[in-house]
Amino acid sequence: MRDVMGIVLGGGQGQRLFPLTKFRSKPAVPLGGKYRLIDIPISNCLNSQINRIFVLTQFNSASLNKHIVQTYKFDMFNGGFVDILAAEQTPDNTSWFEGTADAVRKSIKHLLPYRDVKYVIILSGDQLYQMNLRRVIDFHIKNNADITVAASPVAAESTSGLGIMKIQNDGRIITFREKPNPEDLPELRYADRSDGLEYLANMGIYVFRKQFLVDLLTESTAIDFGKELIPQAVHKYKLSAYIFEGYWEDIGNIRSFYDANLALTEITPKFNFYDAEMPIYTHPRNLPGSKLNNCNVHQSIISEGCILTGSDIKHSIVGVRSRIGNGTTIKHSIIMGIDRFETSAQLEENAANKAPHIGIGNHCTIINAIIDKDVRIGDNVSIINAHNLQERDDENYCIRDGIIVIPKDAWIRSGTVI
C-alpha cells in the first residue's frame, strides 16, 4: 500500500470525556488495561500495510506525543513512519485547528512531497474497531468514487449523536445529516433489518484521491468533515458508502468509554485483542508478570506488573503496575494503573508523611467506577456512589451518568465515602 497515506485526527478538547481528558487528549486515554485509544487506528493502518501515517494533534498532546514516539519505530529499510503534526502558527495561518477538515487543510502541505501517494485515508483517533482498510481503499477505487465514507449500521436510539446517511442500491450516498432530529429518521432509514440496525452511521473514516482532497480543501471553507464538508459534497461529487458490519464503538463520552472497556471482559468479546491476524500494538514496557496473592478474580482483565493481595475482583479491568490491598473489593470498575513503580525512598517518604502509596489500600470497596492513573486511595475507602447521583463535580472526583471517575493523580484519604 505504498500509494496510500493515513491521517489520524487527534480530536478536540474532549470535554465529554472529562476528567479523563484533563491532562491528556482523547486518543491518549488508556484503554483495556495497557493500551491507548490511538493504538486502534494506527494498528488498523499497520495491519492493512499502510505504514506512512500522520497524527494531527492540538489539545493536551504531550502524553500522546510521548506514547507515539516510544511505540512506533521503523527501521531505515522499511520507509514507514508515524509522525505527529501539531497545530502550528505560520505566516500563512495564525489560527489553530478549528475542526477536522480545517486540521487536514492546514496540514496538507506535509503530504505534497510524497509524490508516490495517490490516496489518503482519514481516520478518527477515538474509536474502537478492527477493520482491514485495504478493502475500503479497493472499494473506493472500484467504484471510482470521489469520496468514500465508511458506515456502520446502528439502531435508531444511537443516531442522535452521529452523522447518518441514506444510500442508493449502488451504495451512492444521496443524503447526509449530522446528528439528525427524531423527525428526520423515517427518510434516513436504509434497510428493514431484524436486528434493528436500520440506519447508517458515519464512522469518521474517509478515503480520497490525494489531488482531489487537496483541490477540495483549497476550494472549500468548511471547518468540519461531518458537519459541513461531507453534507455539502453529497450533491456535487460522487460519494460512496462502504458498509462495515463488524464491531464499532465511538468513544464519545464517559458512559460509552466505560461500557466499551468492560465489554472486553466478556467470555467472547466483540472486540478481540487476541486476534493473531489483527494485533493491536502499543508501547512495550518489559514489566514482570502480575502477582495475585490469595485473591478471587472473576471475568476480569489483569494487566502486567500488578500486585494484588487478598483482593476480590469482579467484572473489572486492572491496568499496568496496579497495587490493590488486602480485603479490597472491586466490581464493574476500570482501574487504569500506575505509570511507574515507586522507589524505596518514595515509599519511605509516603510513610513519613502519612500519605497512601500510589494504588488502592486495604479494605476498600469500589463499584461502578473509573480510577485514572497514579491515584492514591487510602484504607477503608468506599467509592460506591452512596447517594445514587447521576452528575456531580467535586475536587477529587466526578460523577458522569452514575459512574464515579477519580481523576489522574488524585488523593483519596482513608475512610472516605463517595
Summary of the structure (lengths in Angstrom):
residues: 418
radius of gyration: 22.7
end to end distance: 51.9
largest distance: 71.3
contacts: 1388
relative contact order: 0.12
helix: 24%
strand: 28%
